Amino acid sequence: MADTQKAKKSQYTKDIPDWVRACEAIRRDENHAEDVSLAEYIKENLQLELSDVYHDIGLNPAIDSIQNIINMPSTELRWLIPEIYRDALRLGLRKAPIYPNLIAGEQTVSQTSVKFPAINMADATPRRVNIAETISVGEVSFDQKTVEIHKIGRGIKLPYEVIQYVSLNLVRIFLQDFGVKLGMGLDSLAISTAINGDQANGSDSAPVIGIITPGDLVYRDLLRIWLRGARLGKTFTTQVAGEDMAIEILDLLTTTRVFGNQRATVTMKTALPQNSDLYVHGQIPANQALILDPASSLIKLNAQPLLIETEKIVSNQTEATYATITTGFATLFRDSRIVLDQSLDYATNGFPTWMDPSAFEVVTFD
C-alpha cells in the first residue's frame, strides 16, 4: 500500500502537476513538438531520477496499483497515472519496430499536409570547355509534392479489477505489448510507403523488377540490383520480405559453396553491399522482396508525438486508454527503392529507363 505519510511530507508532490503540464507543452508545441517522457524532463531540467521521486512520495511500482495512487490524500499524484501509461506504451513502441532501420531520419512538421521536394536524377554530365567558351549548363529536375500524414492509434480498456488490484509493474507489461502493436502499425505504414510511394496516384511507387528465370531465384538476380544501385550511388543494404521469400533469400545468400568448391574471391571496386540486413514482415506480397537504401529512401514526418488520453466508463466498469500518433512517411529518391518479384521475367520487367545511368556515364569531349 502506498505510504500516505511520505506523500504528505514529500517535497515533490506539489510540483508534479507542473512537471506534467511542462511535458505536455513540449509534446503539443505547434512548431517543434517533441516526444519527451516525464522521467526525461525531470532528469534534464531538475537532475532528478523518477525512481527517487517515487521513493520520496512513497510509491512502490512493484506493489502499488493504480487505485493506490487514486486513494492517496494528495490529489496531485493522480497526474502521474497517464504518464505511467505513456512510459509503458512508449517503451513497447520502441521495443522491436523495423521502420527505424528503413528511414534516413525524422523531421518534425507543424501540419498534416506537408510540401516536400521531389528531386530527380541530375543532367549534369561534364562537357568539354574550350578557351573563352561559355560553359554549358545542365539541370537538376526539381518538383514539389504534397505528402499527407495522418493520426493513427488505438484504445484499450482496463477493468476496474486491474486498476484496483494489479501492481503498476505488471500493468506496464501489458501496456508495453500495446505499444509493440502500435510499432507494428508504423512498420506497415513505412513499408507500404516504400512500395507504393507517398502519392495517391502511384506516381512515386517503387519499380518492380523480375528475375532471370521466374520461380527460380539465383544469386545473379540480387547482384544485378546491387550493381545497378551502386552505379546510381545507392547502397541496397536492406531487404524486407515475407516468410517464404525470406527463406529463399537466406538459403541463397548463406550457401557459400557451389559444386563442392568455394566461390572465388573477387575484389569488386564498384561498391556493392558486403552485408545485407533482411527483415521479415507480412506487409510484403508473396514472391516479392523490398530492397532499399535506407540512407535515401524514406523520412518519417512527425506532427504529434505519442498522446495518451483516458476516460472512465462506468457502465461496464472499465477505464479506457487511447494512444495516438500523428505521423507518416515521405519518400526521398525513387531510385533508392526496388521491389524484386520472382514470379516475373526480367526480360519483360527490367529496370525502368529512368534508372539507367548509362547516358550520364558516357561522356564525350569532342
N, C-alpha and C positions, 0 to 999 in steps of 0.2 A: 504494500500500500504506500502511495506517495507520502512523503514526510511533510505534513501541513505546517509544522512548526518551522522547518527550514525554509519553506516557501514564504512564510510571513516575514522572516528575517533576511531573506535574500536581498543582496544589493543589486540584482539584475532584474527582478520581477517587473518593476515599473517601466523598464526600458524595452522589454520585449515587443510591445505593440509598435514602438517607434522603429525598431530594427526591421520588423516585418514590413512596415509601410515603406521604409527606405529601399528594401529589396524589390517590392512591387513597383516602385517608381522607376527603378533601373530596368526592370523587365518590360515595362509599358512605355518606355521612352519613345516618342514618336520618331525621333531622328536616329537614335542608335540604341535600340533595345538589346539588352544582354541577358544571357541565361546565367543568373547568379543564385547560389543557394544561401540560406541563412548562415550556414557554417562558414562559407567562403567570405561572406560580408563581414561577419564579426571578427574573423581572423585577420582580414586585410585592414579593417578600419579600427579595430579595438584590440588587436593582438590577443584575442580570446579564442579558446577551443570550445566547441559546442559541448563536448563532454564535461568540461569544467562548469559550464553554465547549468547543465543538467544536475550535476552534483550539488551545485550551490542552491538550486531551488528544490532539491530533494526528490528528483525524478530518476527512477531506475528503469530504463527501457527493457531490461531483461525480466522485470517483474510487473511493472505498472502497465495498465491498459489505458485505452483512450478515455474510458469512463473515469479513471482515476484523475486524469487531468481536468476533466469537466467538473469533478466534485471538489477540486481544490478551492480553498476560500478566495484565492487571488484570481479573479476572472481574466487578468492579463495573460495567464498561462494558456488560455484557450487559443490564443493566437498561434501557438506552436503547432496545433493539430494539422492545418493544411500544409505547413512547412515539413512536418514529418511525412505526410503522404507524398509530398512533392519530391523530397530527397530519395525516398524509396523508388518512386517511378523513374526518377532521373537516373538512378544507379542502374536499373534494369534497362532503360533506354540506351545506355552506353555500354551495356554488357557484351553483346555479340552481334552488332549490326555489320552489314557488308559495306553499306554506302560510303563510309569514310575512306575506304580503300579504292573507290571508283572516282572520286572527285579531286579537282585541283585545289579546292579551298571553299570557304564560305564567305558570303557577303551579306551584311545587314542592309535591308531595304525598308523604306518607310510606307510602302503601299503594296497592294496585292496585284497591281498591274504594272509591270516593270519594263521600261525601254532598255533594250540590250543591244550591243553591237553584234553584227554578223559580218565576219571578215573571211573573205575567200582567198584562194591561193594568189600570190602576187605575180604580176607580169613585170618582173624587174631583172630579166636576164641581161648581163652586161653586153655592151656593144663597143666596137672599136671607135675611138675618137681621134680623128686626125688633127693636125695642127690648126688651131684657131677655129675648129669646127664646133658647132653647137652640140652639146651633149644631149643625146636622145633621152626622152623621159618615158619611163614605164609607169605602171599604176598599180595601186592596191585597191581591189574591189571591196568597197565598204558599204554595207547596208545597215539598216536599223530594223529590229524586230521587237514585237511586244510579247513578253512572257507573262502568262497568268500563273499566280500561285494561289493556293487555297488553304483553308483551315481543315485540318484532319484531326480526328480524335475519337474517343470512346468513353463510355461511362461504366462504372461497376457499382454494385450495391452491396454494402456491408450490413449484415443483420445486426440487430441490437446485441445479440449474444456475443458477436465478435468484439464489438465496441466495449462491452462490459467485462468480458472475462479473458480475452486473449491478450497476451503481452504485446507491447509495441514491437519488439524484435521479431516476433512471429508474424504479426500483421505486415511488417516490412517485406518479409519473404514473399508473401502473396502479391503485394503491390509491385515488387520487383519483376515478377513474372508478367504482370500487366504492362510494365514498361518495356519488357522484352518484346511483347507482341506489338507494341507501338513502334518499336525499332524495326520490326519486320515489315510494317506498313511503309516506312520510309525507304527500306531496301527495295520494295516492289515499285515504289514511285520513281526511284533513281534508275532502276533497270529499264522500266517502261520508257522513261525519257531518253535513255541512251539508245534504245532500239527505235522508237517511233519519233524521236525528236521532240522539240518543245512547241511545235506549231500544229494547230488543229488540222490543217490540210495535208500533213505528212511531208511537207516540202523539206523538212530537216531530218528525215529518217535516215538511219544508218544503211549503207549499201549492203545488199545480200549477195554473198559470193558462194558459188558452188565448188565442187571438188573434181578431181580428175576422173574418178570412177564413182558415180553415185552409189552410196551404200557401202563404200569401202574406203574409209578414211586412212590416209597414209601420211607419213612424216612430211612428205613434199608439199602436201596441201597447207600445212601450217607454215612451212618455210616460205612459200610464196607470199603469204600475208605478212610475215615478219620482214621479209626483204623489201616488199613494196612500202611498208611502213617506214623502214629505215631510209629509203630514198626520199620519202616525204618529210623526213625529220621527226617521225613518230616512233616511239618505242612501245610496241604492243606487249606489255609485260603481264597483263591481267586478262583472265578469261572467266566467264560465268556461264555455266551450263546446267541443264537438268541432270538427274542422276545417271540416266543411261548414256547420255553424251559425255558426261564427265568420266565415266568408266572407260569409254572409247579413247578419250584423250589421255587419261592416266596410263592405260595399257600401252598406248603408242609411245608416250614420252619416257616411260620407265623401262622400256625394253632397250637394253644397252648393247645387245649382241645380235648380229644378223648372220644366220647360217654358221653359227659357232665362232665367228670371228668378230673381234671388237671393231667398232667403227673407226676409220682412220681419223686422226686429229688434223683438222684444217683450221688455220688461223684466219678467221673471217674479219677483214678490216672494215667492211661496211657494217656498222654496228647492228648486231642482232641481239635479242634478249638472251642473256646467259641463264636466266631463271624465269619461270613463268608461274604466277600465282593463279590457282584455279579455285573458284568458289562454286558451290552447288546451290541452286535456287530454283524453285518451282515456277518462277515467272517466265523462264526461258522456254519457248516452244520446243517440242520434241524434234530431234535431229539437228538442233541448232546450238551454236555457242556464240556468245557475245565476246568479241576480242577488242580490247581498247587500250589506249594510252591514258592512264589516269591523270597525267600532268596537263592534258589539254582537251579532255572530253566534256566534263561537266563541272558546274559550280553550283553550290547549294545557296539558295536565297532565303534569308530568314527575316520575316516581318514581325513575328511574335513568338518568343520562346515559350517553353512549356508553361501552360497556365492550368492551375488546379482550382476547381470550384466544387463546393459541396452543398448538399441540401438534405434536410431530414424529411423522410416520407413516413408520416405517422400511420397511414392506412395499412401498411404492411410491415411496419416497424423495421425500417431499413434506413441507412444513410447512404445516399448516392454520391459518388465522387466522379467528377468529369475531368478528363485530361485532354487538352487540345494544344495543337501547334499550328501556327500559320507559316507555311514554308512551301518550298518547291525547288525544282532543279531547272537549270538552263544549260543548253549545250554551248560549247565554245567553238571547236573546229569539227566540221562534219567528217573530215578525213581521218579523225582520231578514233572512229568507231566503225567496226566491221562486224557483220553477222555472217558466220560461216554455217552453211546449210549443207549437210552431207547427203541430202536427198536430191540436190540439184547438180546439173552438169556444168562444170566451169566453162566449157566451150560456148555455152549459150548464156551463162550467168557469171560473167567475169567482172573485173573491175570497171566501174563507170569511167567515161572519158575524163571527167574532172579529177580523177585520182591518178592520172597518167602524168608523171613528171618529165617524161622524155623530151617534150617540147621545150622545157626550161633547162634541161641538161645539155642539149645540143646548142653550142654557141659557135657562131661563125664570125670571123673578124675581117671579112672581105670588104 
